Amino acid sequence: MKWTDCRIVAFDTETTGLQAYNGDRIIEFGAVEFFLDENAEIIRTQEHQYLINPDMPIPREASKVSGLYDSDVVDAPFFESIAKNLWTLLSDAILVAHNFNFDMGFLRSEFARVERVWPHTRAELDTLFLGRLYMKLKSYRLEKIAAELKVSLENAHRAVHDARACGEVFLKMTKNFNAPISMEEFLDWAVAVGPPPKNAYIHLGDHGLPEFSQDPHKGVPIEKHPDYVQWMTFARVHEQETWNYRFPEDVRHWASRWLRSRLSDGTMSAARGGTSKDWNLDPRPY
């Protein structure tokens, strides 16, 4: 399968603060769908933009960033009114965001409030991570990467404008840094999270998240035990006078890529202790 056959959905959120699981809410969601030809050229795009009533006052500091005030969202719908639309939009697509874990954390928190799970996706990737991986810049803010790649970004910190720039940055990166066309090679190039391979150890659970299939953590999302996932990448067993890997190569490869993506360096998250404080994605609600 070619990754260019998939819908590309670049998205962004504006929020009341930085704590997705400690009371902060989304006040704006913006996304742009990109439909590509076989050469990764854009055939057409479609914008999706929603102001959202957070059911709480917007702090002054958040308004300074987004330019959104209480008066802008007072008549906007609550998240529950648009949850189905957003869930459908994100489903079965390659998702792209700048600092992906941050935006996904807020969406997951909002979906959980209305009893919706994270949708099944084709791949999830981060242009911040890609910038650090393939470019040498002093700053990896979206506007800096966009300027370096000659991508227009007007009205920064409004969700749909940031989403469009993020999507165009991603597509420029695929060309400038020689992204392979096959889906599996593309996932490695992007260090992206895709569905786990068919195996007896990890599967997509009812929450739309990878879960352990066997004890000691059977049925638990793997993000709750990143230390165990890391162990799976190198664990060996002594058989017939030789040490063999305990888990199949495709599982180890997928787990390694998942760890790199979800426990990336910098301010997003850090693979230090495996506690919720080390994660931008706080696993506690799950």
HELIX and SHEET records of a PDB file:
HELIX    1   1 TRP A    3  ASP A    5  5                                   3    
HELIX    2   2 ARG A   60  SER A   66  1                                   7    
HELIX    3   3 ASP A   70  VAL A   73  1                                   4    
HELIX    4   4 PHE A   79  LEU A   90  1                                  12    
HELIX    5   5 PHE A  100  ARG A  113  1                                  14    
HELIX    6   6 THR A  127  TYR A  134  1                                   8    
HELIX    7   7 LEU A  142  GLU A  148  1                                   7    
HELIX    8   8 ALA A  159  ASN A  176  1                                  18    
HELIX    9   9 MET A  183  ALA A  190  1                                   8    
HELIX   10  10 ILE A  222  LYS A  224  5                                   3    
HELIX   11  11 PRO A  226  PHE A  234  1                                   9    
HELIX   12  12 GLU A  249  ARG A  262  1                                  14    
HELIX   13  13 SER A  276  ASP A  278  5                                   3    
SHEET    1   A 5 ILE A  42  LEU A  51  0                                        
SHEET    2   A 5 ILE A  26  LEU A  36 -1                                        
SHEET    3   A 5 ILE A   8  THR A  15 -1                                        
SHEET    4   A 5 ILE A  94  ALA A  97  1                                        
SHEET    5   A 5 ALA A 123  ASP A 126  1                                        
SHEET    1   B 2 ILE A 202  LEU A 204  0                                        
SHEET    2   B 2 PRO A 210  PHE A 212 -1                                        
SHEET    1   C 2 ARG A 236  GLU A 239  0                                        
SHEET    2   C 2 THR A 242  TYR A 245 -1                                        
END                                                                             
